Amino acid sequence: MSIWLLAILIAAVALPVFASDPVTHKNGIVDVPSKHSVDETVERLKSILQAKEITLFALVDHSGEAAKVGMQMRPTKLLIFGNPKAGTPLMLAAPSIAIDLPLKILVWQDAEGKVWLSYNAPEHLQKRHDLPADLTSALAPVAALAAKAAE
């Protein structure tokens, strides 16, 4: 087997794995690719939140609001959710984290039509607000929620 054929086979097997991995940007935002449309992803996330008894405080339809003022925007929706039992100890330890709580997941469509879920990396929030490491685990579920809604 030629080296080129072997390289193509390896790329064909590995590329889908890498393409579906979350991407963490230097600004602390994690992007997770979704296999669904924006609306389907939002509905999946809402169902997961409800099943886990996590309060959905708000759903902001940025693209819908843009349309109301005559502007066009690719589908973009923000879900704001949380659990006071988990969030309150964080705010007691570092009151500034209240600016980043409740947690948020942005569901959006890029210029190529790909749908993404984006959220603040828990490690980024921990550093930003100088949270004690033992409390950071309260932020960790956001990654699992995004991954589940994206699959």
Secondary structure as the mmCIF struct_conf table of DSSP 4:
data_model
#
loop_
_struct_conf.conf_type_id
_struct_conf.id
_struct_conf.beg_label_comp_id
_struct_conf.beg_label_asym_id
_struct_conf.beg_label_seq_id
_struct_conf.end_label_comp_id
_struct_conf.end_label_asym_id
_struct_conf.end_label_seq_id
HELX_RH_AL_P HELX_RH_AL_P1 ILE A 3 ALA A 19
TURN_TY1_P TURN_TY1_P1 SER A 20 SER A 20
BEND BEND1 ASP A 21 ASP A 21
STRN STRN1 VAL A 23 THR A 24
TURN_TY1_P TURN_TY1_P2 LYS A 26 ASN A 27
BEND BEND2 GLY A 28 GLY A 28
STRN STRN2 ILE A 29 PRO A 33
BEND BEND3 LYS A 35 HIS A 36
HELX_RH_AL_P HELX_RH_AL_P2 VAL A 38 ALA A 51
TURN_TY1_P TURN_TY1_P3 LYS A 52 GLU A 53
STRN STRN3 THR A 55 ASP A 61
HELX_RH_AL_P HELX_RH_AL_P3 HIS A 62 LYS A 68
TURN_TY1_P TURN_TY1_P4 VAL A 69 GLY A 70
STRN STRN4 THR A 76 GLY A 82
HELX_RH_AL_P HELX_RH_AL_P4 PRO A 84 ALA A 93
HELX_RH_3T_P HELX_RH_3T_P1 PRO A 95 ILE A 99
TURN_TY1_P TURN_TY1_P5 ASP A 100 ASP A 100
BEND BEND4 PRO A 102 PRO A 102
STRN STRN5 LEU A 103 GLN A 109
TURN_TY1_P TURN_TY1_P6 ALA A 111 GLU A 112
BEND BEND5 GLY A 113 GLY A 113
STRN STRN6 VAL A 115 ASN A 120
HELX_RH_AL_P HELX_RH_AL_P5 PRO A 122 HIS A 129
TURN_TY1_P TURN_TY1_P7 ASP A 130 ASP A 130
HELX_RH_3T_P HELX_RH_3T_P2 ALA A 133 ALA A 138
TURN_TY1_P TURN_TY1_P8 LEU A 139 ALA A 140
HELX_RH_AL_P HELX_RH_AL_P6 PRO A 141 ALA A 150
#
